[in-house]
Amino acid sequence: ERKQREREYKQIFNSVNDAITIFDPDTGEIVDVNETYYEVLGYDDLETIRELGIEGLSASDEGYSGERGKELIEEVSRTGEPKTVNWCGETRDGEAIWLEATLAPAVIGGKDRVLSIQRDVTERRELEQTYRDIFENVSDGLLIHDPLTGEILAANEQYCELTGYEREELLDSSIRPIMPDDPEYTYEDVLTKIEQAREEGPQLFEFKGKRKDGEVFISEVHLRTIEIRGNERVLASVRDITER
């Protein structure tokens, strides 16, 4: 029965799509890896992987070191709480690879171990970097809103320059500070426009705003719904048309 369970464990261990590493929590040493781990990192034997250890398999800069890895393993083993981190590894060919690693305590063969279940997120991070580059370099001011509350979740540098506010002053807040003292432009109207963007499609309208120094400006605002990391958001593209 025990041998059968071991075979079943091995079949599952080597069949999952995620790379898995088993660590000894006392030493931080690698005990075993699955077939997907070999494929992701480009190695073909366990002995080489064990000799390299966390230090040799990780990028050495930005905190991705053997010492940091051992600290995480010890923390998970001590607390019994899983932990997910982004980790920069290095393949056998010297290529940097980003892994989303979830560390969790486990008992294997009667011994305490820490499992690291790793997913290659290199492509996702590259896409996110492209998104950030576009977000920061377009000529219009951009805001990303929570579609239900209108809360500002992100703002680009162009919008900060347009309004005179620092990014930290805008995030996790509403646009109430930018509202002018004009009964024609109310915060409720803004929330209505966001709701219409969700339910009816893109919205294009003119909006009077107030910079941090009190100066009033007129902007052309384009609202549309987008999806970011699986969450619905409303993107506001804001263009200063005061002079026009």
PAGUZA-461122 format. One record per residue (C-alpha): residue in one letter; x, y, z. Coordinates in nm, 3 decimals. Layout:
BEGIN
["A", [X, Y, Z]];
...
This chain:
BEGIN
["E", [0.000, 0.000, 0.000]];
["R", [0.283, 0.235, 0.086]];
["K", [0.463, 0.158, -0.241]];
["Q", [0.140, 0.222, -0.429]];
["R", [0.101, 0.563, -0.262]];
["E", [0.461, 0.647, -0.351]];
["R", [0.395, 0.559, -0.716]];
["E", [0.081, 0.772, -0.718]];
["Y", [0.271, 1.060, -0.558]];
["K", [0.547, 1.033, -0.820]];
["Q", [0.295, 1.028, -1.104]];
["I", [0.125, 1.341, -0.980]];
["F", [0.457, 1.507, -0.891]];
["N", [0.593, 1.462, -1.243]];
["S", [0.270, 1.526, -1.435]];
["V", [0.168, 1.872, -1.316]];
["N", [0.238, 2.173, -1.540]];
["D", [0.404, 2.375, -1.262]];
["A", [0.766, 2.329, -1.163]];
["I", [0.803, 2.190, -0.810]];
["T", [1.106, 2.194, -0.581]];
["I", [1.123, 2.012, -0.247]];
["F", [1.346, 2.171, 0.018]];
["D", [1.486, 2.051, 0.346]];
["P", [1.372, 2.330, 0.582]];
["D", [1.662, 2.277, 0.821]];
["T", [1.937, 2.328, 0.563]];
["G", [1.761, 2.500, 0.273]];
["E", [1.900, 2.232, 0.042]];
["I", [1.710, 2.095, -0.257]];
["V", [1.584, 1.741, -0.196]];
["D", [1.401, 1.676, -0.524]];
["V", [1.248, 1.846, -0.828]];
["N", [0.984, 1.732, -1.077]];
["E", [1.008, 1.685, -1.453]];
["T", [0.859, 2.028, -1.528]];
["Y", [1.136, 2.190, -1.323]];
["Y", [1.396, 2.029, -1.548]];
["E", [1.214, 2.162, -1.854]];
["V", [1.174, 2.516, -1.719]];
["L", [1.534, 2.555, -1.600]];
["G", [1.695, 2.352, -1.878]];
["Y", [1.881, 2.103, -1.656]];
["D", [1.867, 1.725, -1.694]];
["D", [2.004, 1.586, -1.367]];
["L", [1.920, 1.636, -1.002]];
["E", [2.279, 1.625, -0.880]];
["T", [2.376, 1.939, -1.074]];
["I", [2.069, 2.120, -0.945]];
["R", [2.148, 2.022, -0.587]];
["E", [2.508, 2.136, -0.624]];
["L", [2.400, 2.473, -0.761]];
["G", [2.137, 2.518, -0.490]];
["I", [1.924, 2.829, -0.458]];
["E", [2.224, 3.058, -0.503]];
["G", [2.337, 2.904, -0.829]];
["L", [1.987, 2.885, -0.976]];
["S", [1.891, 3.244, -0.889]];
["A", [1.980, 3.585, -1.021]];
["S", [2.216, 3.737, -0.766]];
["D", [2.086, 4.095, -0.782]];
["E", [1.770, 4.263, -0.651]];
["G", [1.742, 4.029, -0.353]];
["Y", [1.717, 3.699, -0.543]];
["S", [1.992, 3.528, -0.348]];
["G", [2.049, 3.197, -0.175]];
["E", [2.035, 3.369, 0.163]];
["R", [1.697, 3.525, 0.087]];
["G", [1.567, 3.190, -0.038]];
["K", [1.669, 3.014, 0.282]];
["E", [1.502, 3.286, 0.489]];
["L", [1.174, 3.228, 0.304]];
["I", [1.197, 2.849, 0.349]];
["E", [1.266, 2.885, 0.721]];
["E", [0.978, 3.132, 0.761]];
["V", [0.725, 2.904, 0.589]];
["S", [0.845, 2.602, 0.787]];
["R", [0.828, 2.791, 1.116]];
["T", [0.491, 2.960, 1.068]];
["G", [0.320, 2.684, 0.868]];
["E", [0.173, 2.956, 0.645]];
["P", [0.214, 2.941, 0.263]];
["K", [0.386, 3.237, 0.100]];
["T", [0.389, 3.352, -0.263]];
["V", [0.678, 3.554, -0.407]];
["N", [0.810, 3.653, -0.748]];
["W", [1.156, 3.509, -0.800]];
["C", [1.412, 3.576, -1.073]];
["G", [1.592, 3.255, -1.170]];
["E", [1.856, 3.170, -1.426]];
["T", [1.831, 2.885, -1.675]];
["R", [2.117, 2.658, -1.774]];
["D", [2.173, 2.882, -2.080]];
["G", [2.212, 3.191, -1.859]];
["E", [1.871, 3.335, -1.946]];
["A", [1.683, 3.523, -1.674]];
["I", [1.340, 3.379, -1.602]];
["W", [1.066, 3.511, -1.375]];
["L", [0.886, 3.260, -1.155]];
["E", [0.583, 3.305, -0.934]];
["A", [0.668, 3.071, -0.647]];
["T", [0.430, 2.954, -0.375]];
["L", [0.608, 2.799, -0.079]];
["A", [0.411, 2.569, 0.151]];
["P", [0.497, 2.326, 0.434]];
["A", [0.449, 1.954, 0.370]];
["V", [0.529, 1.615, 0.521]];
["I", [0.682, 1.373, 0.270]];
["G", [0.789, 1.024, 0.374]];
["G", [0.743, 1.122, 0.737]];
["K", [0.983, 1.419, 0.708]];
["D", [0.909, 1.790, 0.725]];
["R", [0.964, 1.956, 0.390]];
["V", [0.886, 2.283, 0.214]];
["L", [0.738, 2.269, -0.135]];
["S", [0.802, 2.548, -0.383]];
["I", [0.547, 2.541, -0.664]];
["Q", [0.670, 2.765, -0.944]];
["R", [0.502, 2.907, -1.252]];
["D", [0.686, 3.078, -1.536]];
["V", [0.548, 3.435, -1.553]];
["T", [0.823, 3.585, -1.770]];
["E", [0.587, 3.659, -2.059]];
["R", [0.327, 3.810, -1.828]];
["R", [0.585, 4.041, -1.670]];
["E", [0.706, 4.150, -2.014]];
["L", [0.348, 4.232, -2.112]];
["E", [0.299, 4.424, -1.789]];
["Q", [0.618, 4.622, -1.857]];
["T", [0.493, 4.704, -2.207]];
["Y", [0.163, 4.817, -2.056]];
["R", [0.347, 5.039, -1.805]];
["D", [0.564, 5.191, -2.081]];
["I", [0.259, 5.276, -2.290]];
["F", [0.067, 5.403, -1.987]];
["E", [0.346, 5.644, -1.893]];
["N", [0.448, 5.764, -2.239]];
["V", [0.122, 5.851, -2.416]];
["S", [0.055, 6.222, -2.457]];
["D", [-0.283, 6.220, -2.278]];
["G", [-0.340, 6.202, -1.906]];
["L", [-0.468, 5.859, -1.802]];
["L", [-0.662, 5.746, -1.498]];
["I", [-0.781, 5.398, -1.407]];
["H", [-1.097, 5.393, -1.196]];
["D", [-1.271, 5.134, -0.987]];
["P", [-1.595, 5.099, -1.186]];
["L", [-1.812, 5.070, -0.873]];
["T", [-1.671, 5.346, -0.652]];
["G", [-1.493, 5.577, -0.895]];
["E", [-1.179, 5.545, -0.684]];
["I", [-0.854, 5.626, -0.869]];
["L", [-0.640, 5.313, -0.888]];
["A", [-0.365, 5.444, -1.119]];
["A", [-0.261, 5.773, -1.277]];
["N", [0.013, 5.844, -1.528]];
["E", [0.271, 6.122, -1.517]];
["Q", [0.090, 6.329, -1.783]];
["Y", [-0.222, 6.348, -1.568]];
["C", [-0.014, 6.454, -1.268]];
["E", [0.143, 6.732, -1.474]];
["L", [-0.201, 6.839, -1.600]];
["T", [-0.349, 6.871, -1.252]];
["G", [-0.041, 6.960, -1.046]];
["Y", [-0.096, 6.673, -0.803]];
["E", [0.161, 6.413, -0.705]];
["R", [0.068, 6.056, -0.793]];
["E", [0.050, 5.958, -0.424]];
["E", [-0.207, 6.232, -0.364]];
["L", [-0.436, 6.088, -0.632]];
["L", [-0.420, 5.715, -0.567]];
["D", [-0.689, 5.550, -0.354]];
["S", [-0.897, 5.868, -0.366]];
["S", [-1.178, 6.014, -0.572]];
["I", [-1.143, 6.306, -0.812]];
["R", [-1.328, 6.536, -0.571]];
["P", [-1.018, 6.758, -0.517]];
["I", [-1.012, 6.825, -0.893]];
["M", [-1.380, 6.922, -0.907]];
["P", [-1.436, 7.296, -0.967]];
["D", [-1.672, 7.511, -0.763]];
["D", [-1.930, 7.490, -1.037]];
["P", [-2.276, 7.335, -0.991]];
["E", [-2.268, 7.225, -1.356]];
["Y", [-1.991, 6.973, -1.275]];
["T", [-2.070, 6.741, -0.983]];
["Y", [-1.907, 6.425, -0.855]];
["E", [-2.236, 6.241, -0.900]];
["D", [-2.220, 6.328, -1.270]];
["V", [-1.875, 6.169, -1.288]];
["L", [-2.002, 5.848, -1.127]];
["T", [-2.293, 5.846, -1.374]];
["K", [-2.052, 5.874, -1.666]];
["I", [-1.845, 5.584, -1.529]];
["E", [-2.161, 5.374, -1.494]];
["Q", [-2.265, 5.463, -1.851]];
["A", [-1.922, 5.356, -1.977]];
["R", [-1.981, 5.016, -1.818]];
["E", [-2.338, 4.970, -1.934]];
["E", [-2.363, 5.161, -2.264]];
["G", [-2.008, 5.171, -2.401]];
["P", [-1.741, 5.442, -2.443]];
["Q", [-1.829, 5.795, -2.330]];
["L", [-1.683, 6.120, -2.472]];
["F", [-1.751, 6.451, -2.301]];
["E", [-1.597, 6.781, -2.190]];
["F", [-1.516, 6.837, -1.825]];
["K", [-1.409, 7.140, -1.627]];
["G", [-1.141, 7.063, -1.370]];
["K", [-0.937, 7.251, -1.111]];
["R", [-0.561, 7.220, -1.076]];
["K", [-0.396, 7.200, -0.735]];
["D", [-0.305, 7.569, -0.757]];
["G", [-0.672, 7.658, -0.816]];
["E", [-0.647, 7.726, -1.189]];
["V", [-0.945, 7.598, -1.388]];
["F", [-0.893, 7.396, -1.706]];
["I", [-1.119, 7.232, -1.963]];
["S", [-1.052, 6.873, -2.066]];
["E", [-1.190, 6.628, -2.316]];
["V", [-1.250, 6.298, -2.140]];
["H", [-1.290, 5.958, -2.304]];
["L", [-1.413, 5.677, -2.077]];
["R", [-1.410, 5.308, -2.168]];
["T", [-1.407, 4.978, -1.983]];
["I", [-1.096, 4.760, -1.988]];
["E", [-0.981, 4.444, -1.810]];
["I", [-0.665, 4.443, -1.601]];
["R", [-0.549, 4.116, -1.439]];
["G", [-0.899, 3.977, -1.472]];
["N", [-1.068, 4.278, -1.309]];
["E", [-1.303, 4.521, -1.481]];
["R", [-1.175, 4.878, -1.475]];
["V", [-1.269, 5.210, -1.636]];
["L", [-0.995, 5.393, -1.823]];
["A", [-1.021, 5.772, -1.848]];
["S", [-0.818, 5.940, -2.121]];
["V", [-0.795, 6.313, -2.043]];
["R", [-0.679, 6.580, -2.291]];
["D", [-0.637, 6.949, -2.202]];
["I", [-0.843, 7.155, -2.450]];
["T", [-0.847, 7.482, -2.253]];
["E", [-0.665, 7.674, -2.525]];
["R", [-0.885, 7.534, -2.800]];
